Amino acid sequence: FSNPLPRGRITSLFGLERIMNDTPQGYHRGVDLARPAGTPVRVMAPGLVVLTGDYYYSGRFVLVDHGGGLSSIYMHLDSIGVVPGQYLDPEAEIGTVGATGRVTGAHLHWGVNWYEDYLDPLEVIAEKENFIIIR
């Protein structure tokens, strides 16, 4: 598995508690990676695009099924360059970084699931040392 946004600055880690209007809203189910709007986003592993969309909170997104119960999602995209039913080769470009949905700036929210369980995306890739963590 590979990093979908090389040289991305981590601005929010997996598992951090989310608070909206002073009310706990659960935990962050992915990793936020900041890069300028328009930066290409690549799929973390080969797979099948099962869903794309544009919703209030997640903005433009792509959901990819990698098989064996593993899936990944890429949210807040500026553009989407794939369609449902399309098979993606390793590191295929799926879209570009954006600021769509409920966000405060351009970034990629990257999530990984194994069946019903949310996984820390940084634990499934090898290139952990290529990240800069902003706190």
N, C-alpha and C positions, 0 to 999 in steps of 0.2 A: 504494500500500500504506500502511496506517496502523498506528499503535501500538496493540496490543491491550489495553494497560493504562496509560492516561494517568496521569502523575504517579507512575509506578512508580520506585522507587529501585533502580538497578542494583547488585546485590550480588555478581554473578559474571559476568564478561565471557566472550564466545565465545573459544575457543582456549586457555584456561588449563589447565595440566596438572593432572590429578586424581591425588591420592595417597591410597591407602587402606591403613592398617596398614603404613606406610612403603614401599609398593610402588606405582610409577607404574601408573596404570590408563587411560592415554590422556588425551585432552583434552576439555574441556567443549564440547559440540556445540550449545550454545544460549546464551541470555542469561537470567539469573535476575533477576526484577523483584519486589521486595518491596512489598506493600500489605497492609492488614488482611484477615484471613479474611472471606469474604463479599463482597468487592469484585467487581463485574461484570467479566468478561473478554470482550472482543469479538474477532471474527475479523479478521485483518489485511487480508483481501481476499475478494471473493465466491468461493464454491466449494462443493464437495460433501463432506459428512461421510462419510468412508469407514470409520472405525473409532473406537469408544470402548471404554474398558475401565478396569480397576482392577487394577494389578499391584504387586508388592512394591516395586520401585525407583521406578517412575514414578508410582505412585498412580493416581488417577483422571485420565484423559487423553482428549483429542479430537484426531483426525488429520483434516486437511482437504486435499482435492485441489483446487488452483486451476487446473489445466489446464496444458498445455505442459511437463509434468515438474516443476512447482513444487508443493510441499506445505508445510504448516506443522503443528506439533504444540504442544499446550498441556498441560503436565503439572502434577501435584500439586493438581488442582482439588478444591475442597470439594464442589461440585455440578456436575453436567453437565445442560445444558438442551437438548441436541440429540440426534438419533438417526441412526445410519448410514442413508445414502440421502437425507438431508434436504439441500436446497439452501439455502445461506446467502447472504443479501443482504449488501452492504458493511456492516461494523461491527455485524453481528448479534451479540447476546449468546450465548455458547456455554456459559457456566457461571460459577462464582465462584472466586476465589482460595482456596486451602486449604493444608493441610499434610499431604496424604496421601502415602503411599509413604515412601521413605527420605529424610527431610528434617530440618532443625533448626528450622524455623519456617515460617510462612505466606509463600508466594511463588508466582509463576508461573515455570515453566521454559518458555521459548518457543524453539522450534527451527524452522529453515527449511531445506528440502532442494530441490535442483534435480537430479532423477534420483537418482543415487547420491552426489552431493556435498553436504556440509554447508555452509551459507552462514551468514555472520554476520548475524543478523536486523537489526542496526542499520544494515547497509549496504543493506538493501532498502526502508527506509522514509524518508520525508521529514522526520519530526519529531524528528530526533536531538537538537535543542536542548531538548526537553522532558524530558530525563532528568537525574537526579542520580546521579552515580557514587559509591558508598560503597566505600572501600578500607580 
